[in-house]
């Protein structure tokens, strides 16, 4: 995931964001939220957007996950925190007799049931936008309504079905994992890691790879890769892990 912070133009604005959306027949009421693509560093071979796009291609091809931009639907922290506060209180329900600090240990367990990301308010207040195409410049933006709908890529191109809330995105990823989708064993993980590294480098066979993972074990090398994605491209890596024996958790 590559996390973004939104900006906005009101409906009456004469900005290109608003005019593009109107020409495409997309909503601009009461405002249009947007985020820009990330500029390429001098040391990078390609744009961060293209890196995210190729990572997504490889993950989807192997049935191992997905990649997307993630952006909150709030313009300032105070509104964001207030919404999270009231959403949390609304969920308090059966726990109202206890103070939060009395619940010292909380364990999330599947127990054979579907994980319900839609019950977590914070996920509903974010939009996820998978990169839809390769770019040759970073002077593009994605825009959407303040409810996270009517996506537009400012080349311009309307992508009304190109986004979803974060809860839906995570539900799709976890469903593939829980429903028997392809998983990596430690012995197989190095091959997949090399495929993803090639995605960052754009498969430039003649060029020296820009990254070589550190670590004596497969998990350590994936952690090393995650650190590289964060420091170089501000892309955060997450993984779902299954233990064969629950006693390994303790």
N, C-alpha and C positions, 0 to 999 in steps of 0.2 A: 504494500500500500504506500502511496505517496500522499501525505496529508497536505491539504491546502487551506488557506484562509480566504473567505469570500470578501468581495467588495460589491457595490451595488449602484445602479442608476435608477432614479424614479421614472415612472411612466411618461412624464412630460419631458424627459431629457431628449436632447438632439444628438446624443452620442451614437457612435456606430453600432454599439451593442444593441441599443433599443431599436434603431432603424433597421438593422439586419433582422431582428426578431419580428418586427412588424411585416416586413416584406415576405418573410417565411410563414406568416400566419400564426406565429407563436405568441403566447400571452406575455404582456409586459406589466400587468397589474398585480399589486400596486407598485412593484419595482422588479427589476431584473438583477439577479445575483450572478456573479461571474468570478472566475479565477483565471490567471494567465498561465501559460506554459513556462517552464523553467529554462533560463538561458544556459547555453553550453559554456562550460569552462574551457579555457585555452588548452588544458591538459586532456580533455575528453575527445574521443574519436567521434562521438555522435551525441545527439540531443538526448536529454533525460527522458523525454516523451517516447522516443524510439526505443530506448532501453526497456522502458516499462511495457511497451507494445510487444517487443520480442520475448520478454519474460512471460507475458501472458500467452502468446502463441505456443510456447514450449510446454507450459504447464497444462493448458487445455488439451493439447495434442496427446499428452501422456495421461490425462485424467487425474492430475495430481494437485490441481488448485486453480487459482485465478489471480489476476492483478488488476488494480484499479486506483484511480484517484479517490480520495475520501475528503469531503468538505462539509463543515457544519452549516446549518441553515440560519445561523444567527450572525449578526454583524458585530456584536460586542460581547465581552465576557460577562457583563452583569446580566444581560438578558438570557444568556446561555445558562449561567449558574442558577438564576431564578427558576427557569423552566425545569432544570434538573432537580432543584429542591422540591418544587411542588409535585413533580412526577414521583419522586421518592416517597413523599408523604402519602400520596394516593395509594402507593403499594404497601404501606406500612401494615394495614389491615390487622391480621391476627397477631402481629408482634407488638401491638401498642402497649401491652403491659410491661414491656421490658425497655430498659435503656440500651442504646446501641452498644455501649462498651461492655454490657453484660454478656453479649454474644462473642466470646473470645475466639472461637474457632469455627470457621465455616468451610465446608468441603462441597465442591460442585461435583455431582455424580450423575452419570447418564441413567443408570439403573434400567437400561433397556428401553427408555423412552426418548423421543425426539427432543433435541435441545431447542428451547423456544426463545430464539433471539428477539422475536417480536414483543416479548414481555419486558424487555430491557429498554426503558424510555430513551436512553442516550443514543441507542442505535437508530431509533426512528427519526432522530433529529439530525441525521447526517445523510448526505447523498453520496453514492458511489458511482463513479464514471469510468468504465473501462476505456482505455485508449483505443480508438476505432480505426486509426490509419497512421501510416508513417508520414512524417513531416520533413520539410527541407529548411524550415526556419522556426524559431521559437516565438514569432510574432503572431501567435494565435491565442484564442481564449475559448473556454467553455462557459456558456451561460445557461441559466435555468430560473424557474420561478422560485419564490420563497417557500414553496411547499415541495421543491425538489423535482418538478415535472418539466415537460417541454424543453428538453435539452437542445442546445444549438452549439455547433462548432463554428467559430468565426473565421471561416474562409470566404463566405459563410455557407453553412450547410445545416439544415434542420435534421435533428436526430431525436424525434419525439419519444422513441422507445429505447434510447441509448443509455438510460440511467435507471437506478433503482435506489431505494433507501438501503442503508447499511445492514439493517436486520435481514432484508431479503437476500442481499449479496452473501452474507455469512451463512444464512440458512442453505443456500445452494451449494456453497463450498463444503459445509459440514455434511450435507445430505449425501454427496458423492463419497465422502469418507465412510460414513456409517452404513451406506447401502451397498458396500462391497466394491467401491471404486478402487482403482489401482493404488497400492501403497508401496512405500520404499522400505526395504529391510536395510540395516546398516551395511551389509555387504554390497548392496546394489546402489547405494546412495552416491558414491563417487562418480559413477557414469552420468547420473542425472545432474550432479553439480557441474560437471564439465560442460554439459549441454547448456546450462544456464549461463555459465561464464562466457561461452561462445556467443550467446545472445547479447550480452553486454558489449562484446567486442565487434558485433556485427558480422561474425563469421569471416573475419579477415584472416584467411589461412596463412598468408605470407607474413603477417605482422606478429610480433611477439605479444602474447597475452598480457593484458594490463594488470591481471591479478592472478596470483597463485595462492591457494588456500593454505593456511597454517594449521597445525594440529596433528597429533599422533593417532587420533581415532576419527571415525566418520562424523560423529556428532560435533566434535571440536572443529572440524573443517567447515561444517555448515554454520557454526557460530561465527567463525572467521569470515565467511562469505557475507553473513548478515551485517557484521561490523563494516565491511567494505561498502555494501550497498548504502548503509546509513551515512557514512562519512563522505562518500563520493557523490551520491545521487539523492540523498535524503529519502530513500526508499526503505521502508520498514518491512522486515521479513517476519512472518508468523507461521507456526506449524501446529498441526493437530498430531498428538502422540498417543499411541495405544500400547499399553503394557499387557503382555500375555498373562502375567500373574499379578494380581492386585497387591500382593504382599511386597512387590518391588516398590510400591509407593511409600512405604513406611521405613 
